[in-house]
Amino acid sequence: MQYELFDPASAPGNAGAQLSGVQEKMGGLLPNLYRQMAGAPVVLEAYLTLTEILSRSSFTPAEQQLVLLTASTRNGCRYCVAAHSSGGRMAKLDKEAIEAVRAGAPANDARLQALRGFTEHMLERRGKADEAAIKTFLEAGFTQQQAAELLVALAMKTLSNYFSRLAETPLDDFLSRMAWDGNDRV
């Protein structure tokens, strides 16, 4: 079911003001995902809140984007893979790491691969990490705090990935060069 694309003037409730804030932060761009979420203002508010909270985590912006991209590929969300491929580049995530996640191949950077592997493990095991996965994550230089903070990113991506698939979010023109034709896992 495709959802309506709202703009700040047509969005219901406080979603119009939220869309204006997104558009201002993004230099005039207003991604279709946000425009559709505006039709359910609490969904848009939840997504924006989780995004803001994640930005305050101890992960670097590049690490945040790697986690978000990894979750989006695992959840088969083509829109979000394109968005976080672009976001990864803006956050200075290594191009090779982005391509590796998109292709399902291992990354050359051991630390990033450990983060990606732990993210995938947490998704596969629905949060029940085994000791070996935790050990690998911690030995790569990550912390127990970051293992918990990862859950914020996974909650954020579960919301947006599932919403985008439900709403059949059309890819924005500005993301078209990052389009992803990977295998849906569902």
Contacts in CASP RR format, 6 or more apart in sequence:
PFRMAT RR
TARGET T0000
AUTHOR 0000-0000-0000
METHOD contacts of the structure
MODEL  1
MQYELFDPASAPGNAGAQLSGVQEKMGGLLPNLYRQMAGAPVVLEAYLTL
TEILSRSSFTPAEQQLVLLTASTRNGCRYCVAAHSSGGRMAKLDKEAIEA
VRAGAPANDARLQALRGFTEHMLERRGKADEAAIKTFLEAGFTQQQAAEL
LVALAMKTLSNYFSRLAETPLDDFLSRMAWDGNDRV
1 166 0 8 1.000
1 167 0 8 1.000
1 168 0 8 1.000
2 167 0 8 1.000
2 168 0 8 1.000
2 170 0 8 1.000
3 36 0 8 1.000
3 39 0 8 1.000
3 166 0 8 1.000
3 167 0 8 1.000
3 168 0 8 1.000
3 169 0 8 1.000
4 36 0 8 1.000
4 39 0 8 1.000
5 32 0 8 1.000
5 35 0 8 1.000
5 36 0 8 1.000
5 170 0 8 1.000
6 12 0 8 1.000
6 15 0 8 1.000
6 16 0 8 1.000
6 19 0 8 1.000
6 35 0 8 1.000
6 36 0 8 1.000
6 38 0 8 1.000
6 39 0 8 1.000
7 16 0 8 1.000
7 19 0 8 1.000
7 30 0 8 1.000
7 35 0 8 1.000
8 16 0 8 1.000
8 17 0 8 1.000
8 19 0 8 1.000
8 20 0 8 1.000
8 23 0 8 1.000
8 30 0 8 1.000
9 16 0 8 1.000
11 18 0 8 1.000
11 19 0 8 1.000
11 38 0 8 1.000
11 39 0 8 1.000
11 41 0 8 1.000
12 38 0 8 1.000
12 39 0 8 1.000
12 41 0 8 1.000
13 41 0 8 1.000
14 41 0 8 1.000
14 45 0 8 1.000
15 37 0 8 1.000
15 38 0 8 1.000
15 39 0 8 1.000
15 41 0 8 1.000
15 44 0 8 1.000
15 45 0 8 1.000
16 38 0 8 1.000
18 34 0 8 1.000
18 38 0 8 1.000
18 41 0 8 1.000
18 44 0 8 1.000
18 45 0 8 1.000
18 48 0 8 1.000
19 30 0 8 1.000
19 34 0 8 1.000
19 35 0 8 1.000
19 38 0 8 1.000
19 44 0 8 1.000
22 30 0 8 1.000
22 31 0 8 1.000
22 34 0 8 1.000
22 48 0 8 1.000
23 29 0 8 1.000
23 30 0 8 1.000
29 172 0 8 1.000
29 174 0 8 1.000
31 83 0 8 1.000
31 172 0 8 1.000
31 175 0 8 1.000
32 79 0 8 1.000
32 169 0 8 1.000
32 170 0 8 1.000
32 171 0 8 1.000
32 172 0 8 1.000
33 79 0 8 1.000
33 80 0 8 1.000
33 83 0 8 1.000
33 160 0 8 1.000
33 163 0 8 1.000
33 164 0 8 1.000
33 169 0 8 1.000
34 44 0 8 1.000
34 47 0 8 1.000
36 163 0 8 1.000
36 167 0 8 1.000
36 169 0 8 1.000
37 43 0 8 1.000
37 44 0 8 1.000
37 47 0 8 1.000
37 163 0 8 1.000
37 167 0 8 1.000
38 44 0 8 1.000
43 159 0 8 1.000
43 163 0 8 1.000
46 159 0 8 1.000
47 156 0 8 1.000
47 159 0 8 1.000
47 160 0 8 1.000
47 163 0 8 1.000
50 152 0 8 1.000
50 155 0 8 1.000
50 156 0 8 1.000
50 159 0 8 1.000
51 156 0 8 1.000
53 152 0 8 1.000
54 64 0 8 1.000
54 149 0 8 1.000
54 152 0 8 1.000
54 153 0 8 1.000
54 156 0 8 1.000
55 61 0 8 1.000
55 64 0 8 1.000
57 64 0 8 1.000
57 146 0 8 1.000
57 149 0 8 1.000
57 152 0 8 1.000
57 153 0 8 1.000
58 143 0 8 1.000
58 145 0 8 1.000
58 146 0 8 1.000
58 149 0 8 1.000
59 67 0 8 1.000
59 146 0 8 1.000
59 149 0 8 1.000
59 153 0 8 1.000
60 91 0 8 1.000
61 91 0 8 1.000
61 92 0 8 1.000
62 88 0 8 1.000
62 91 0 8 1.000
62 92 0 8 1.000
62 93 0 8 1.000
62 94 0 8 1.000
63 112 0 8 1.000
63 115 0 8 1.000
64 91 0 8 1.000
64 153 0 8 1.000
65 84 0 8 1.000
65 87 0 8 1.000
65 88 0 8 1.000
65 91 0 8 1.000
65 93 0 8 1.000
66 88 0 8 1.000
66 93 0 8 1.000
66 97 0 8 1.000
66 101 0 8 1.000
66 112 0 8 1.000
66 115 0 8 1.000
66 116 0 8 1.000
66 119 0 8 1.000
67 115 0 8 1.000
67 116 0 8 1.000
67 119 0 8 1.000
67 150 0 8 1.000
67 153 0 8 1.000
67 154 0 8 1.000
67 157 0 8 1.000
68 80 0 8 1.000
68 84 0 8 1.000
68 153 0 8 1.000
68 156 0 8 1.000
68 157 0 8 1.000
69 81 0 8 1.000
69 84 0 8 1.000
69 85 0 8 1.000
69 88 0 8 1.000
69 93 0 8 1.000
69 98 0 8 1.000
69 101 0 8 1.000
69 102 0 8 1.000
70 101 0 8 1.000
70 116 0 8 1.000
70 117 0 8 1.000
70 119 0 8 1.000
70 120 0 8 1.000
71 119 0 8 1.000
71 123 0 8 1.000
71 153 0 8 1.000
71 154 0 8 1.000
71 157 0 8 1.000
71 158 0 8 1.000
71 161 0 8 1.000
72 80 0 8 1.000
72 81 0 8 1.000
72 83 0 8 1.000
72 84 0 8 1.000
72 157 0 8 1.000
72 161 0 8 1.000
73 81 0 8 1.000
73 101 0 8 1.000
73 102 0 8 1.000
73 104 0 8 1.000
73 180 0 8 1.000
73 182 0 8 1.000
74 119 0 8 1.000
74 120 0 8 1.000
74 123 0 8 1.000
74 124 0 8 1.000
74 185 0 8 1.000
75 123 0 8 1.000
75 157 0 8 1.000
75 158 0 8 1.000
75 161 0 8 1.000
75 162 0 8 1.000
75 165 0 8 1.000
75 185 0 8 1.000
75 186 0 8 1.000
76 161 0 8 1.000
76 165 0 8 1.000
76 182 0 8 1.000
76 183 0 8 1.000
76 184 0 8 1.000
76 185 0 8 1.000
76 186 0 8 1.000
77 157 0 8 1.000
77 160 0 8 1.000
77 161 0 8 1.000
77 164 0 8 1.000
77 165 0 8 1.000
78 171 0 8 1.000
78 179 0 8 1.000
78 180 0 8 1.000
78 181 0 8 1.000
78 182 0 8 1.000
78 184 0 8 1.000
79 164 0 8 1.000
79 169 0 8 1.000
79 170 0 8 1.000
79 171 0 8 1.000
79 175 0 8 1.000
80 157 0 8 1.000
80 160 0 8 1.000
80 161 0 8 1.000
80 164 0 8 1.000
81 102 0 8 1.000
81 178 0 8 1.000
81 180 0 8 1.000
81 182 0 8 1.000
82 171 0 8 1.000
82 175 0 8 1.000
82 176 0 8 1.000
82 178 0 8 1.000
82 179 0 8 1.000
82 180 0 8 1.000
83 175 0 8 1.000
83 178 0 8 1.000
85 98 0 8 1.000
85 102 0 8 1.000
85 178 0 8 1.000
85 180 0 8 1.000
86 174 0 8 1.000
86 175 0 8 1.000
86 178 0 8 1.000
87 93 0 8 1.000
88 98 0 8 1.000
89 95 0 8 1.000
89 98 0 8 1.000
94 107 0 8 1.000
94 109 0 8 1.000
94 112 0 8 1.000
96 107 0 8 1.000
96 108 0 8 1.000
96 109 0 8 1.000
97 107 0 8 1.000
97 108 0 8 1.000
97 109 0 8 1.000
97 112 0 8 1.000
97 116 0 8 1.000
99 105 0 8 1.000
100 106 0 8 1.000
100 107 0 8 1.000
100 108 0 8 1.000
101 107 0 8 1.000
101 116 0 8 1.000
102 180 0 8 1.000
102 182 0 8 1.000
106 113 0 8 1.000
107 113 0 8 1.000
107 116 0 8 1.000
110 140 0 8 1.000
111 140 0 8 1.000
111 141 0 8 1.000
114 136 0 8 1.000
114 137 0 8 1.000
114 139 0 8 1.000
114 140 0 8 1.000
114 141 0 8 1.000
114 142 0 8 1.000
115 137 0 8 1.000
115 140 0 8 1.000
115 142 0 8 1.000
117 133 0 8 1.000
117 136 0 8 1.000
118 129 0 8 1.000
118 133 0 8 1.000
118 134 0 8 1.000
118 136 0 8 1.000
118 137 0 8 1.000
118 142 0 8 1.000
118 147 0 8 1.000
118 150 0 8 1.000
119 150 0 8 1.000
119 153 0 8 1.000
119 154 0 8 1.000
121 129 0 8 1.000
121 130 0 8 1.000
121 133 0 8 1.000
122 129 0 8 1.000
122 150 0 8 1.000
122 151 0 8 1.000
122 154 0 8 1.000
123 154 0 8 1.000
125 133 0 8 1.000
127 151 0 8 1.000
129 137 0 8 1.000
129 147 0 8 1.000
134 147 0 8 1.000
137 146 0 8 1.000
137 147 0 8 1.000
138 144 0 8 1.000
138 147 0 8 1.000
163 169 0 8 1.000
171 179 0 8 1.000
END
